[in-house]
Amino acid sequence: MQERVMLLDSASLYFRAFYGVPDSVRAADGTPVNAVRGLLDIVAKLVSTYHPTHLVACWDDDWRPQWRVDLIPSYKTHRVAEVVTGSPDVEVVPDPLEVQVPIIREALDVLGIPIVGAAEHEADDVIGTLATRADMPVDIVTGDRDLFQLIDDARDVRVIYTARGMSNLEIVTDATVLTKYGVHAAQYADYAALRGDSSDGLPGVAGIGEKSAATLLTAHGDLAGIVAAAEAGEGMPAGQRAKILAGADYLRVAPTVVEVVRDLDLPPVDDRLPDVDESRRAAAEALAQKWNLGSSMNRALAALAV
């Protein structure tokens, strides 16, 4: 079997699990476990379908790093529940999901799936670093289009996109991005910066939409080339030039916010698919009994055992 590492955008997946499984699914003490069970089923399906030999759950140690906010203050502002001085802000998370996050971590741990995060960085940055340093093909599992920027056909780095649901998973390559957005995957971060992204609080350049962004990137390659052309007064209509120049301050900082970090100093991690020996199986079954994870834990164990 060819070696392949699968990198999970954990929060993206457990949010999807939470909204995909009724919160009437509860443990004996009344604690909701729908997100836990849903995530275990997601892991089981991914491993059974794509057969990774290595697996990592990438984690948001800081879902809204201050260094990104300092550059673009609107970054993810609409998702802040509470501002915390000197620590990561509190994200808006439904209470029935918040109580499940520690159980999710416990379930991943008992299965032997490593959880990797980095201080002052998002899971995207962990994924970017692990994908960049991987010496084998990479599958990135996410519902976040921002990670399209990591796709690299030459290195067989692709995205398994979950936005349409786990029954409609889409493998996204450079050709997919080019067909849908008119830019190559390597240009996607610049494309997102230009057109903006309301889900991340990125304003974009006023008056530049998806088509204009794609046309400008096709003509000039990247943001630096677009700004240089606008400053030289060439390569674009006067109206577009005025919009780019008006947004020049934003465009100087946007790449740092939008681009995924690829060079974090992460410790080595044993990410080979874990052995499901009797000790691991017993611990997993005990956790499943405690939290009413039942068949979902069994499916995850069965997938990993294969």
C-alpha atoms as one frame of an Amber mdcrd trajectory, in Angstrom:
protein
   0.000   0.000   0.000   1.310   3.451  -0.924   1.958   5.606   2.108  -0.332
   8.630   2.454  -0.872  11.011   5.354  -4.329  12.379   6.151  -4.534  15.721
   7.982  -7.857  16.467   9.662  -9.119  20.017  10.114 -10.571  18.910  13.426
 -12.838  21.840  14.296 -14.288  21.908  10.786 -15.169  18.233  11.161 -16.570
  18.283  14.677 -18.757  21.303  13.885 -20.085  19.350  10.871 -20.640  16.316
  13.102 -22.486  18.415  15.682 -24.942  19.787  13.161 -25.273  16.470  11.329
 -26.303  14.277  14.273 -29.310  15.120  16.519 -28.310  16.446  19.940 -30.810
  14.049  21.461 -27.937  11.531  21.333 -26.687  11.642  24.920 -24.690   9.772
  27.523 -26.310   8.240  30.582 -25.688  11.406  32.600 -27.424  13.551  29.959
 -24.274  14.953  28.344 -24.800  15.375  24.578 -22.421  13.219  22.538 -23.745
  13.773  19.018 -20.562  15.559  17.876 -18.350  12.849  19.363 -20.266  10.054
  17.697 -20.484  11.997  14.442 -16.746  12.646  14.391 -15.970   8.979  15.062
 -18.198   8.046  12.123 -16.404  10.635   9.965 -13.020   9.177  10.898 -14.282
   5.680  10.126 -15.558   6.719   6.696 -12.408   8.654   5.788 -10.051   5.849
   6.778 -12.177   3.190   5.059 -12.567   5.221   1.858  -9.121   6.756   1.369
  -6.859   4.279   3.210  -4.315   6.629   4.784  -1.275   5.049   6.386  -0.733
   8.105   8.620  -3.329  10.261  10.362  -3.202  13.527  12.371  -5.970  15.537
  14.022  -4.841  19.159  13.575  -6.078  21.512  16.279  -6.872  25.204  16.777
  -4.727  26.096  19.786  -5.651  29.683  18.884  -8.563  30.028  16.471  -8.020
  33.815  16.053  -4.320  34.665  16.520  -3.667  38.202  17.687  -0.976  38.753
  15.065  -3.597  38.252  12.354  -6.076  40.535  14.149  -3.406  43.233  14.499
  -3.115  43.334  10.710  -6.840  43.083   9.886  -8.955  43.935  12.971 -12.134
  42.555  11.383 -10.607  39.074  11.145 -13.238  36.632  12.485 -14.746  39.412
  14.638 -18.290  38.113  14.080 -17.328  34.812  15.745 -15.996  36.316  18.995
 -18.061  35.504  22.080 -15.678  37.141  24.555 -12.442  39.102  24.188  -9.738
  37.802  26.549  -6.662  39.926  27.179  -3.433  37.976  26.898  -5.137  34.740
  25.819  -7.079  33.487  22.787 -10.523  35.089  22.517 -13.508  32.868  23.259
 -15.204  31.666  20.077 -18.956  31.432  19.664 -19.557  27.706  20.150 -22.970
  26.218  21.011 -22.968  25.048  24.640 -23.952  21.460  23.704 -20.863  21.296
  21.463 -18.467  23.004  23.860 -18.987  20.336  26.535 -18.110  17.655  23.980
 -14.727  19.001  22.906 -12.830  17.403  25.824 -14.596  14.087  25.093 -13.608
  14.398  21.415  -9.979  14.814  22.444 -10.275  11.835  24.782 -11.784   9.689
  22.018  -9.035  10.597  19.543  -6.410   9.893  22.171  -7.786   6.479  23.088
  -7.795   5.548  19.389  -4.143   6.562  19.104  -4.760   9.454  16.699  -2.283
  12.252  17.547  -3.655  15.751  18.166  -1.286  18.497  17.009  -1.688  22.212
  17.657   0.626  25.196  17.967   0.488  28.197  20.302  -0.776  31.397  18.637
  -1.684  29.504  15.467  -4.702  27.905  13.882  -5.159  24.340  12.722  -4.716
  25.658   9.162  -1.133  26.590  10.024  -0.460  23.170  11.520  -1.885  21.571
   8.384   0.217  23.851   6.186   3.392  22.929   8.044   2.727  19.185   8.134
   1.717  19.139   4.461   4.837  21.075   3.470   7.248  18.843   5.336   5.542
  15.556   4.378   7.618  13.109   2.351   4.533  11.295   1.036   1.192  12.176
  -0.615  -1.144  14.258   1.548  -4.926  14.337   1.968  -6.250  17.452   3.755
  -9.794  16.960   5.040 -11.689  20.221   5.529 -14.760  22.252   4.700 -12.623
  25.413   4.532 -11.739  26.703   1.063  -8.743  28.621   2.464  -6.807  25.363
   2.475  -7.095  25.092  -1.311  -3.901  27.167  -1.361  -1.975  24.094  -0.160
  -2.976  21.903  -3.111   0.067  20.802  -5.082  -0.449  18.286  -7.866   3.283
  17.740  -8.308   3.597  16.554  -4.692   0.148  14.885  -4.644  -1.229  17.224
  -1.993  -5.000  17.366  -2.390  -8.065  18.437  -0.396 -10.945  16.151   0.506
 -13.664  18.800   0.680 -16.564  18.181   3.054 -18.738  21.244   2.424 -21.410
  19.248   0.597 -21.604  16.640   3.347 -19.925  13.350   4.108 -22.006  11.557
   1.464 -20.769  13.982  -1.211 -17.058  14.265  -0.522 -15.105  15.994  -3.284
 -11.438  15.486  -4.096 -10.082  18.907  -5.014  -6.958  19.247  -7.163  -5.422
  22.180  -9.004  -7.611  21.417 -12.009 -10.709  21.573  -9.786  -9.739  24.995
  -8.430  -8.880  26.308 -11.885 -12.184  25.128 -13.341 -14.298  26.547 -10.515
 -12.500  29.802  -9.706 -10.357  30.599 -12.739  -7.108  30.603 -10.750  -4.547
  27.982  -9.834  -4.462  26.621  -6.288  -1.180  28.448  -5.641  -3.037  31.715
  -6.370  -6.022  30.937  -4.170  -4.819  32.895  -1.122  -4.365  36.021  -3.248
  -7.744  35.403  -4.855  -9.422  35.186  -1.434  -7.658  38.346  -0.264  -8.834
  40.276  -3.330 -12.487  39.247  -3.323 -12.756  39.054   0.462 -14.379  36.390
   2.605 -17.225  37.298   4.927 -16.888  33.994   6.815 -13.433  35.117   7.986
 -14.159  38.837   8.215 -11.877  39.697   5.296 -13.169  42.848   3.585 -11.444
  42.331   0.250 -10.926  45.177  -2.200 -14.096  47.221  -2.644 -15.546  46.639
  -6.107 -13.390  43.599  -6.908 -15.450  40.433  -7.114 -14.608  36.860  -8.028
 -14.421  37.391 -11.799 -12.315  40.544 -11.522  -9.994  38.872  -9.024  -9.473
  35.889 -11.321  -8.880  38.113 -14.353  -6.321  40.242 -12.515  -4.440  37.206
 -11.188  -4.397  35.589 -14.635  -2.914  38.760 -16.082  -0.441  39.645 -13.324
   0.278  36.425 -11.421  -0.061  37.548  -7.823  -0.997  40.476  -5.582   2.437
  42.060  -5.865   2.162  41.973  -9.653  -1.336  43.449  -9.551  -0.318  46.321
  -7.264   2.802  47.003  -9.356   0.708  47.149 -12.539  -1.811  49.485 -10.906
   0.953  51.789  -9.696   2.459  51.799 -13.196  -0.954  52.558 -14.700  -0.969
  49.618 -17.057  -2.517  46.212 -17.605  -6.035  46.988 -16.302  -8.937  49.376
 -16.901  -8.782  52.733 -15.138 -11.678  51.799 -12.841  -9.968  48.632 -11.646
  -6.709  50.491 -11.199  -8.422  53.038  -8.940  -9.928  50.254  -6.833  -6.595
  48.475  -6.427  -4.807  51.676  -5.456  -7.553  52.533  -2.970  -7.103  49.121
  -1.386  -3.296  49.148  -1.463  -2.883  49.397   2.328  -5.143  46.393   2.826
  -3.367  44.412   0.116  -0.014  44.966   1.811  -1.117  43.099   4.954  -3.777
  40.717   3.623  -1.347  38.049   2.369   0.147  37.601   5.846  -3.341  37.037
   7.262  -4.700  34.828   4.494  -1.638  32.723   3.717  -1.280  29.567   5.760
   1.923  29.313   7.786   4.089  26.491   6.454   7.156  26.581   8.680   6.020
  26.140  12.283   8.528  24.557  14.637   6.431  21.477  15.357   7.885  18.540
  17.270   8.111  15.167  15.545   4.864  13.228  15.741   4.228   9.512  15.395
   1.364   9.719  12.934   1.388   6.186  11.574  -2.056   4.612  11.777  -2.240
   3.067  15.247  -2.330  -0.655  15.936  -5.658  -1.742  17.382  -4.350  -4.229
  19.925  -6.336  -5.685  22.810  -5.240  -2.941  25.207  -6.342  -0.148  22.863
  -9.593  -1.896  22.038 -10.398  -2.379  25.733  -9.696   1.283  26.536 -11.778
   2.454  23.571 -14.669   0.201  24.508 -14.544   1.434  28.111 -14.729   5.040
  26.900 -17.565   4.125  24.555 -19.461   2.570  27.464 -18.929   5.647  29.639
 -20.155   8.116  26.999 -22.637   6.003  25.014 -20.495   6.069  21.860 -21.577
   2.553  20.953 -21.489   1.633  17.278 -19.619   4.809  16.297 -16.574   3.771
  18.324 -16.867   0.238  16.943 -16.840   1.555  13.368 -13.768   3.721  14.062
 -11.942   0.758  15.619 -12.864  -1.487  12.704 -11.627   1.041  10.140  -8.324
   1.550  11.940  -7.837  -2.203  12.395  -8.017  -2.781   8.631
